[in-house]
Amino acid sequence: MQKGLIHVYYGYGKGKTTAALGLALRASGSGKKVVIVQFLKESNTSELNNLRLLPNITVLRGTAGKAFVRDMTPEQLEKTKHLQDANLKKALDIVSSGGCDLLILDEALDAYQLGLLDCALFLDLVTNKPEALELAITGHKPVDAIISRADYVTEMVKIKHPYDNGIKARKGVEF
């Protein structure tokens, strides 16, 4: 049995989710079972069209409100937290049943820092993950308790971005 490692991709530069999904495609291509939990993402981004075609990749995602977190009502925030917790628990059930070789927690660092997931459960997973499980975590700001346990830590640094010049996110490139 090969030891699974922990990857963290964080920062304000482009490429965190892209790096994690590249890892998912590589793992899937080698026959591994992949579970991707996308926190704080609701809209149907373009990568879902292909990910859903791959039988060994499961994607769990969604927020209870169609607004950005900063624009949500307290009720929407509570529903979103409940949904994020449910998705995390579902992923952990798949992991504990042996149905996952690679678990990707996309934007989990943000959900953790916003209190929109069960923080204790998340930290327990990182601390006590199954030996063979490969784990990838993304988000904007690092969390010391996660970084200290990670084997790979990559900071995505924004040097320049079209958004700064008023160019909105483009389908097929940013979403």
C-alpha positions in Angstrom: 0.0 0.0 0.0 1.4 3.4 -1.0 1.3 6.2 1.6 -1.1 9.0 0.6 0.1 12.5 1.0 -1.5 15.9 1.7 -1.4 18.7 -0.9 -2.4 22.3 -0.2 -2.8 24.8 -3.0 -3.6 28.3 -1.6 -3.3 32.0 -2.5 -4.9 34.7 -4.5 -3.4 33.6 -7.9 -5.2 31.6 -10.5 -4.8 27.9 -10.6 -5.7 26.3 -7.2 -8.8 24.4 -8.4 -7.1 23.8 -11.8 -4.1 22.1 -10.0 -6.4 20.0 -7.9 -8.5 19.0 -10.9 -5.3 18.1 -12.8 -4.4 15.8 -10.0 -8.0 14.3 -10.2 -7.6 13.6 -13.9 -4.2 12.0 -13.4 -5.5 9.8 -10.6 -8.7 8.9 -12.5 -6.5 8.0 -15.6 -4.6 5.5 -13.5 -7.8 3.9 -12.3 -8.1 5.5 -8.9 -11.4 6.5 -7.3 -11.7 10.3 -6.8 -14.1 12.3 -4.7 -14.2 16.1 -5.1 -16.0 18.3 -2.6 -16.4 21.8 -3.9 -17.2 24.2 -1.0 -18.8 27.6 -1.7 -19.4 26.8 -5.4 -23.0 26.6 -6.7 -23.0 27.4 -10.4 -22.4 24.8 -13.0 -18.8 25.5 -14.0 -17.6 24.0 -17.3 -15.3 21.4 -15.8 -18.4 19.6 -14.4 -19.5 18.6 -17.9 -16.4 16.4 -18.3 -16.0 15.3 -14.6 -19.5 13.9 -14.6 -18.6 11.6 -17.6 -15.9 9.9 -15.7 -17.3 6.9 -13.7 -14.5 7.0 -11.0 -15.0 10.7 -10.1 -17.7 11.8 -7.8 -18.4 15.5 -7.3 -20.2 17.0 -4.3 -20.9 20.7 -4.3 -23.4 23.5 -3.8 -24.4 26.4 -1.7 -27.9 27.0 -0.4 -27.9 30.5 -1.8 -27.1 31.8 -5.2 -25.3 34.8 -3.7 -21.7 35.3 -2.8 -21.2 34.4 0.9 -20.7 38.1 1.8 -24.2 38.8 0.3 -26.1 35.9 2.0 -28.7 36.3 4.7 -28.2 34.5 8.0 -30.7 31.8 6.9 -28.8 31.2 3.7 -25.5 31.0 5.6 -27.0 28.4 8.0 -28.4 26.4 5.1 -25.0 26.6 3.3 -23.1 25.4 6.4 -25.6 22.5 6.7 -25.1 21.5 3.0 -21.3 21.8 3.3 -21.2 19.7 6.4 -23.5 17.1 4.7 -21.2 17.0 1.7 -18.1 16.6 3.9 -19.8 13.8 5.8 -20.8 12.0 2.6 -17.3 12.2 1.3 -16.0 10.8 4.6 -18.4 7.9 4.4 -17.1 7.1 0.9 -13.5 7.3 2.2 -14.3 5.1 5.2 -15.9 2.5 2.9 -12.8 2.3 0.8 -14.4 4.0 -2.2 -11.9 6.8 -2.5 -8.2 7.0 -3.3 -8.0 10.8 -3.8 -10.1 13.3 -1.9 -10.1 16.9 -3.0 -11.6 19.5 -0.7 -11.8 22.5 -3.0 -12.1 25.9 -1.2 -12.2 24.1 2.1 -9.7 26.6 3.6 -12.2 29.4 2.9 -15.2 27.4 4.2 -13.1 26.6 7.3 -12.1 30.2 7.9 -15.7 31.4 7.4 -17.1 28.8 9.8 -19.1 27.2 7.0 -18.1 23.7 7.6 -17.6 21.5 10.7 -14.1 22.7 11.6 -13.5 19.9 14.1 -14.4 17.2 11.5 -12.2 18.9 8.9 -9.2 19.0 11.2 -9.8 15.4 12.3 -9.8 14.3 8.7 -6.5 16.0 8.0 -4.9 14.7 11.2 -6.2 11.2 11.1 -6.7 10.5 7.4 -6.5 6.9 6.2 -2.8 6.0 5.5 -3.3 5.4 1.8 -5.7 8.4 1.1 -4.2 11.2 -1.0 -5.8 14.5 0.1 -5.8 17.8 -1.8 -7.1 21.0 -0.1 -7.5 24.4 -1.8 -8.4 28.0 -0.6 -7.2 31.5 -0.4 -5.6 31.8 3.0 -3.4 29.1 4.6 -4.4 27.5 7.9 -1.5 26.7 10.1 -3.0 23.5 11.5 -3.4 22.2 7.9 -0.1 23.6 6.5 1.9 21.9 9.3 0.5 18.5 8.3 0.8 18.9 4.6 3.5 17.2 2.4 3.1 19.6 -0.5 2.3 23.3 0.0 2.0 25.5 -3.1 1.2 29.2 -2.9 -0.5 30.6 -6.0 0.6 34.3 -6.2 -1.3 36.8 -8.4 1.2 38.9 -10.2 -1.3 40.2 -12.8 -4.9 39.2 -13.6 -7.3 40.4 -16.3 -10.0 41.0 -13.6 -7.9 43.9 -12.3 -8.5 45.6 -15.8 -12.2 45.0 -15.8 -12.2 41.7 -17.7 -14.8 39.4 -16.2 -14.4 35.7 -15.8 -14.7 33.9 -19.1 -16.6 30.6 -19.6 -14.2 27.8 -20.4 -11.2 29.6 -18.9 -12.1 30.9 -15.4 -15.3 28.9 -15.1 
